[in-house]
């Protein structure tokens, strides 16, 4: 009733699984770095089109 799976499909499945694990690992790494930075209490500020003295360096 079912056709046997072609060898090409099994290779693709292995590659897709590997790529998925690598991408998942990268997402986990970015998440963990973000959590560690937040736990250290560092100021995470970005550019939001407003003047904030905290973002200006003494040179300016």
N, CA, C and O atoms as CSV, one atom per row, in Angstrom:
chain,resi,resn,atom,element,x,y,z
A,1,UNK,N,N,0.824,-1.179,0.000
A,1,UNK,CA,C,0.000,0.000,0.000
A,1,UNK,C,C,0.882,1.261,0.000
A,1,UNK,O,O,0.637,2.185,-0.775
A,2,UNK,N,N,1.888,1.300,0.852
A,2,UNK,CA,C,2.778,2.461,0.909
A,2,UNK,C,C,4.039,2.176,0.115
A,2,UNK,O,O,4.543,1.053,0.101
A,3,UNK,N,N,4.547,3.218,-0.549
A,3,UNK,CA,C,5.809,3.074,-1.257
A,3,UNK,C,C,6.954,3.152,-0.248
A,3,UNK,O,O,6.865,3.892,0.732
A,4,UNK,N,N,8.006,2.409,-0.476
A,4,UNK,CA,C,9.153,2.555,0.421
A,4,UNK,C,C,9.776,3.943,0.249
A,4,UNK,O,O,9.791,4.503,-0.847
A,5,UNK,N,N,10.289,4.481,1.356
A,5,UNK,CA,C,10.865,5.828,1.328
A,5,UNK,C,C,12.163,5.810,0.522
A,5,UNK,O,O,13.013,4.937,0.701
A,6,UNK,N,N,12.293,6.773,-0.350
A,6,UNK,CA,C,13.494,6.875,-1.172
A,6,UNK,C,C,14.670,7.333,-0.318
A,6,UNK,O,O,14.491,8.044,0.671
A,7,UNK,N,N,15.861,6.926,-0.702
A,7,UNK,CA,C,17.074,7.242,0.056
A,7,UNK,C,C,17.308,8.757,0.128
A,7,UNK,O,O,17.831,9.258,1.123
A,8,UNK,N,N,16.923,9.477,-0.921
A,8,UNK,CA,C,17.086,10.934,-0.947
A,8,UNK,C,C,16.255,11.596,0.147
A,8,UNK,O,O,16.705,12.550,0.782
A,9,UNK,N,N,15.046,11.091,0.367
A,9,UNK,CA,C,14.182,11.667,1.402
A,9,UNK,C,C,14.755,11.454,2.799
A,9,UNK,O,O,14.653,12.335,3.653
A,10,UNK,N,N,15.339,10.322,3.029
A,10,UNK,CA,C,15.911,10.077,4.355
A,10,UNK,C,C,17.128,10.975,4.588
A,10,UNK,O,O,17.351,11.422,5.713
A,11,UNK,N,N,17.919,11.247,3.546
A,11,UNK,CA,C,19.052,12.165,3.693
A,11,UNK,C,C,18.565,13.588,3.960
A,11,UNK,O,O,19.124,14.295,4.798
A,12,UNK,N,N,17.524,14.002,3.245
A,12,UNK,CA,C,16.969,15.341,3.460
A,12,UNK,C,C,16.421,15.476,4.874
A,12,UNK,O,O,16.603,16.508,5.520
A,13,UNK,N,N,15.757,14.443,5.349
A,13,UNK,CA,C,15.198,14.485,6.699
A,13,UNK,C,C,16.317,14.643,7.725
A,13,UNK,O,O,16.170,15.386,8.696
A,14,UNK,N,N,17.420,13.955,7.517
A,14,UNK,CA,C,18.559,14.079,8.423
A,14,UNK,C,C,19.166,15.474,8.398
A,14,UNK,O,O,19.512,16.031,9.440
A,15,UNK,N,N,19.290,16.032,7.200
A,15,UNK,CA,C,19.837,17.387,7.083
A,15,UNK,C,C,18.896,18.414,7.700
A,15,UNK,O,O,19.341,19.336,8.383
A,16,UNK,N,N,17.597,18.257,7.461
A,16,UNK,CA,C,16.624,19.195,8.032
A,16,UNK,C,C,16.622,19.117,9.556
A,16,UNK,O,O,16.507,20.141,10.229
A,17,UNK,N,N,16.747,17.926,10.094
A,17,UNK,CA,C,16.797,17.765,11.548
A,17,UNK,C,C,18.046,18.426,12.110
A,17,UNK,O,O,17.983,19.111,13.131
A,18,UNK,N,N,19.171,18.225,11.454
A,18,UNK,CA,C,20.417,18.845,11.902
A,18,UNK,C,C,20.320,20.365,11.857
A,18,UNK,O,O,20.718,21.040,12.806
A,19,UNK,N,N,19.800,20.901,10.773
A,19,UNK,CA,C,19.664,22.348,10.645
A,19,UNK,C,C,18.709,22.901,11.698
A,19,UNK,O,O,18.957,23.966,12.263
A,20,UNK,N,N,17.628,22.188,11.962
A,20,UNK,CA,C,16.687,22.606,13.003
A,20,UNK,C,C,17.336,22.647,14.374
A,20,UNK,O,O,17.096,23.572,15.150
A,21,UNK,N,N,18.155,21.654,14.676
A,21,UNK,CA,C,18.841,21.636,15.966
A,21,UNK,C,C,19.858,22.770,16.076
A,21,UNK,O,O,20.001,23.381,17.135
A,22,UNK,N,N,20.566,23.048,14.976
A,22,UNK,CA,C,21.536,24.146,14.990
A,22,UNK,C,C,20.825,25.482,15.186
A,22,UNK,O,O,21.269,26.304,15.988
A,23,UNK,N,N,19.742,25.707,14.472
A,23,UNK,CA,C,19.000,26.959,14.621
A,23,UNK,C,C,18.395,27.080,16.015
A,23,UNK,O,O,18.401,28.161,16.605
A,24,UNK,N,N,17.875,25.982,16.539
A,24,UNK,CA,C,17.343,25.998,17.903
A,24,UNK,C,C,18.429,26.309,18.927
A,24,UNK,O,O,18.185,27.033,19.892
A,25,UNK,N,N,19.628,25.763,18.719
A,25,UNK,CA,C,20.751,26.058,19.606
A,25,UNK,C,C,21.139,27.522,19.554
A,25,UNK,O,O,21.469,28.113,20.582
A,26,UNK,N,N,21.103,28.116,18.365
A,26,UNK,CA,C,21.425,29.536,18.228
A,26,UNK,C,C,20.395,30.400,18.952
A,26,UNK,O,O,20.756,31.353,19.643
A,27,UNK,N,N,19.129,30.073,18.797
A,27,UNK,CA,C,18.073,30.818,19.490
A,27,UNK,C,C,18.250,30.692,21.001
A,27,UNK,O,O,18.095,31.675,21.727
A,28,UNK,N,N,18.570,29.504,21.474
A,28,UNK,CA,C,18.800,29.291,22.902
A,28,UNK,C,C,20.002,30.102,23.389
A,28,UNK,O,O,19.958,30.680,24.475
A,29,UNK,N,N,21.069,30.149,22.598
A,29,UNK,CA,C,22.249,30.921,22.966
A,29,UNK,C,C,21.924,32.407,23.090
A,29,UNK,O,O,22.333,33.047,24.059
A,30,UNK,N,N,21.196,32.963,22.127
A,30,UNK,CA,C,20.812,34.377,22.183
A,30,UNK,C,C,19.927,34.632,23.397
A,30,UNK,O,O,20.091,35.646,24.075
A,31,UNK,N,N,19.002,33.737,23.678
A,31,UNK,CA,C,18.128,33.883,24.832
A,31,UNK,C,C,18.926,33.872,26.137
A,31,UNK,O,O,18.691,34.697,27.020
A,32,UNK,N,N,19.865,32.940,26.254
A,32,UNK,CA,C,20.648,32.847,27.479
A,32,UNK,C,C,21.556,34.062,27.674
A,32,UNK,O,O,21.715,34.540,28.796
A,33,UNK,N,N,22.146,34.557,26.602
A,33,UNK,CA,C,22.974,35.766,26.707
A,33,UNK,C,C,22.121,36.943,27.168
A,33,UNK,O,O,22.565,37.742,27.993
A,34,UNK,N,N,20.907,37.055,26.646
A,34,UNK,CA,C,20.007,38.132,27.057
A,34,UNK,C,C,19.653,38.010,28.532
A,34,UNK,O,O,19.663,39.006,29.255
A,35,UNK,N,N,19.343,36.810,28.980
A,35,UNK,CA,C,18.985,36.604,30.388
A,35,UNK,C,C,20.171,36.936,31.290
A,35,UNK,O,O,19.987,37.570,32.329
A,36,UNK,N,N,21.371,36.528,30.921
A,36,UNK,CA,C,22.555,36.808,31.739
A,36,UNK,C,C,22.804,38.311,31.819
A,36,UNK,O,O,23.149,38.829,32.881
A,37,UNK,N,N,22.629,39.013,30.700
A,37,UNK,CA,C,22.816,40.462,30.723
A,37,UNK,C,C,21.783,41.131,31.618
A,37,UNK,O,O,22.114,42.072,32.340
A,38,UNK,N,N,20.564,40.673,31.588
A,38,UNK,CA,C,19.521,41.248,32.440
A,38,UNK,C,C,19.784,40.947,33.908
A,38,UNK,O,O,19.536,41.795,34.765
A,39,UNK,N,N,20.276,39.766,34.206
A,39,UNK,CA,C,20.534,39.398,35.595
A,39,UNK,C,C,21.719,40.163,36.170
A,39,UNK,O,O,21.766,40.395,37.378
A,40,UNK,N,N,22.684,40.561,35.329
A,40,UNK,CA,C,23.833,41.326,35.810
A,40,UNK,C,C,23.470,42.764,36.117
A,40,UNK,O,O,24.277,43.488,36.699
A,41,UNK,N,N,22.292,43.193,35.747
A,41,UNK,CA,C,21.848,44.547,36.037
A,41,UNK,C,C,22.402,45.594,35.102
A,41,UNK,O,O,22.374,46.781,35.426
A,42,UNK,N,N,22.903,45.191,33.961
A,42,UNK,CA,C,23.420,46.162,33.005
A,42,UNK,C,C,22.265,46.939,32.388
A,42,UNK,O,O,21.172,46.411,32.184
A,43,UNK,N,N,22.535,48.192,32.100
A,43,UNK,CA,C,21.525,49.027,31.455
A,43,UNK,C,C,21.445,48.627,29.983
A,43,UNK,O,O,22.427,48.743,29.249
A,44,UNK,N,N,20.303,48.171,29.566
A,44,UNK,CA,C,20.094,47.850,28.160
A,44,UNK,C,C,19.200,48.941,27.593
A,44,UNK,O,O,17.980,48.921,27.754
A,45,UNK,N,N,19.840,49.892,26.927
A,45,UNK,CA,C,19.107,51.011,26.355
A,45,UNK,C,C,19.367,51.045,24.864
A,45,UNK,O,O,20.445,50.677,24.398
A,46,UNK,N,N,18.388,51.480,24.137
A,46,UNK,CA,C,18.536,51.557,22.697
A,46,UNK,C,C,18.186,52.938,22.190
A,46,UNK,O,O,17.828,53.819,22.971
A,47,UNK,N,N,18.285,53.129,20.917
A,47,UNK,CA,C,17.983,54.402,20.275
A,47,UNK,C,C,16.500,54.454,19.987
A,47,UNK,O,O,15.988,53.665,19.193
A,48,UNK,N,N,15.797,55.391,20.637
A,48,UNK,CA,C,14.356,55.496,20.414
A,48,UNK,C,C,13.942,56.924,20.043
A,48,UNK,O,O,12.820,57.342,20.329
A,49,UNK,N,N,14.855,57.671,19.402
A,49,UNK,CA,C,14.586,59.003,18.866
A,49,UNK,C,C,14.300,60.037,19.946
A,49,UNK,O,O,13.616,61.024,19.675
A,50,UNK,N,N,14.800,59.842,21.155
A,50,UNK,CA,C,14.684,60.844,22.196
A,50,UNK,C,C,16.062,61.101,22.782
A,50,UNK,O,O,16.934,60.232,22.738
A,51,UNK,N,N,16.258,62.289,23.328
A,51,UNK,CA,C,17.535,62.638,23.948
A,51,UNK,C,C,17.528,62.145,25.384
A,51,UNK,O,O,16.651,62.496,26.174
A,52,UNK,N,N,18.515,61.328,25.708
A,52,UNK,CA,C,18.682,60.862,27.084
A,52,UNK,C,C,20.131,61.100,27.483
A,52,UNK,O,O,21.044,60.576,26.844
A,53,UNK,N,N,20.348,61.878,28.521
A,53,UNK,CA,C,21.722,62.149,28.952
A,53,UNK,C,C,22.514,60.886,29.320
A,53,UNK,O,O,23.741,60.882,29.227
A,54,UNK,N,N,21.838,59.841,29.727
A,54,UNK,CA,C,22.532,58.607,30.105
A,54,UNK,C,C,23.245,57.967,28.922
A,54,UNK,O,O,24.204,57.216,29.104
A,55,UNK,N,N,22.782,58.262,27.711
A,55,UNK,CA,C,23.377,57.671,26.524
A,55,UNK,C,C,24.492,58.520,25.924
A,55,UNK,O,O,25.197,58.066,25.024
A,56,UNK,N,N,24.658,59.745,26.412
A,56,UNK,CA,C,25.674,60.636,25.859
A,56,UNK,C,C,26.983,60.408,26.578
A,56,UNK,O,O,27.027,60.384,27.808
A,57,UNK,N,N,28.048,60.240,25.819
A,57,UNK,CA,C,29.360,60.054,26.422
A,57,UNK,C,C,29.924,61.416,26.821
A,57,UNK,O,O,29.514,62.437,26.270
A,58,UNK,N,N,30.862,61.443,27.772
A,58,UNK,CA,C,31.424,62.723,28.223
A,58,UNK,C,C,32.140,63.498,27.123
A,58,UNK,O,O,32.277,64.715,27.247
A,59,UNK,N,N,32.606,62.850,26.048
A,59,UNK,CA,C,33.309,63.524,24.968
A,59,UNK,C,C,32.410,64.478,24.213
A,59,UNK,O,O,32.871,65.492,23.688
A,60,UNK,N,N,31.134,64.159,24.158
A,60,UNK,CA,C,30.205,64.907,23.295
A,60,UNK,C,C,29.752,66.137,23.957
A,60,UNK,O,O,28.967,66.893,23.384
